[in-house]
Amino acid sequence: MIRKASRFIAIYTGALFFLHTFTSMAAATWSPEKNVEIIVTTGPSGAQDRTARNMQNIIQQRKLIGVPITVMNKPGAGGGLGLLYLNQHAKDGHYLITTSPTLLANHIVGISQVTYTDVTPLAQLFSEYVGFAVRAESPIKTARDLVERIRKNPGSFSAAISTSAGNHNHIAIGMVLKASGIDLKALKVVIFKASGESITATLGGHVDFIVSTASNLMQQVGEGKIRVLAIAAPNRLGGALANAPTWREFGINAIGNNWRGVAGPRGMTPSQVDYWQGLFNTLVATDDWRTDMENNLWIGNFMNAADSATAYKQQYAELKEILSGLGLAK
């Protein structure tokens, strides 16, 4: 009887162990079961929107997921409306959002109450650097010319940026002016909801120059509509902007890095995070993505979820120091 009881206990214990293991494996495996939304905090046609739509196209064409995936533009409040919409779906892995330094800067300057600790980092994708440009008819011919003209009468000049005060474009302007001994507050900075709007304003002569990401400027450069004076990058870029000098070539150490990442709402489960960081790891390895990187002058810097979280924290501290120096931090 004792042997039979022991055997029964062993079988029962083994069954429980198998059931527990099976249940744990099932719980650890997650994949989308309904439409996935990629939220963009700016309007259509800008760099953020282009990033999301490139991801959408590759995911669909490569059939990386088995459900539909759509892009949802939620501009407004410096990205705050998109973040609010994201966290209305807390814990739901079917909602993603493209991220950039604006996520951090908006909190530092007091535009948004939401910051990197209110989302779930999933991946970092690439870096994109910003350019300073004027319309082709502008009397400003070089970056040095721009600085000298602003120095003489900063209040008479205006710059177009998108999509919020204190973002990567604004920071790049601040770096250049600070290094040149010019008060940033004296320059009129006009903020647009999307990059397309800031380009239109520049081409129409409503502002003196534009500071925007390299990919936003390429088409107008190719068409001869604008002239890039300088790139806020460590080194010269290629493609249509190959001839554009860096600010470092003028003795000004200004780096405007508009990195791009992906996050989900707060409260996502580990299995949801694992799924998405795995998918984005696959995405950036495709030939389609590499082609997009080259065409848009993006510089790859893929990070997984954990490394992205660390990068957010480090970048927040760095941006706070820069923005405090510019008098923009709250």
Phi, psi and omega in degrees: 000322180294318179296318180296319179296318180296319179295319179297316180298318181297316179295318182294317180296318179297321180296319179296319180296316179298316180297318180295317180295316179298317180296318180295319180295320180295319181292330183280349182257121180225144172208156183300140180245354180212182181307135177259134178250132170257114184271133177242128186274011176233175179282177179297155171085349179277180183297319179296316180296319180296321177300311182298318183287329173296317177299313180303313182298315182292317180300318180288314183294322180275354181054050181284340174227161185261014180231163177296155176224129184234159176253130182240114178276126180229069181284161176124149178056037179061032182097352183295325181293320179294320179292322177298316179298319179302311186277001166287348179241043180306142178073001183260112182286004179269003181237126180234163177217139175283140182239158179205180178303340179301326178304322181274313186296322182298327178287321182295319182272358175088011179286322184232146175271351182261138178219195187296335180283353181259004177233171177252106179299139181240319181191152166254139188252310184195171172249146175224134184258157188257152180241154175254124186219159176229162176291156187302329184276357184297142175287349178279116188259329184223167178296321178296322177298317179301311182298316182294320180293319179293319181301320182292323182206074186299330182290345182266001182248149179227146179236142177258131173223168170214147011240001182203158176295141177084005180279187184302322178294314181296318179297318179298318176300315181300319179298315182295313183292320180298315179295337181263002179074029182248136180287118180301325184293340181282339180275138177277116179251118182261125185256125180250159182286337182212156181299323180301323180291321180292325177293317179300318179296322179292314180296330180277358178078016181279341174227160184278323178207166182235144172239116185207166181295153185304318183295332179287339185264342190300315184297315181292327175295314180298329180271359179074020183271333179227164179235122179277123183274322181195155177247132177273072184222160178296325182220164177298149177268179180254204176057221183295341182254017184300331183269356181281125180286163174269161176296331179299331179292343177257011179081016181243117184273078181243119179239116177252093184262105178265073180296158181231133179223185178226137177225166176240181180290166177298150173083014178294149181279158177304323181290326175293317178298315179301318181299309187288322178292329174293319180294318181290330174297321176291319182302311185288349179269355182282153177296326179299316181293318179299323178295317177299320179301313182293316182294329183260003181061037176273147179248117186295136175209049187304134174227147176281185186298313182296315180293327177295318179299318177296318180296320177303313183297315180294316181296324180300314180296318180293316181293324179298320179295316180295312183291329175295319178295333179271358180076021183257341183287142178267000000 
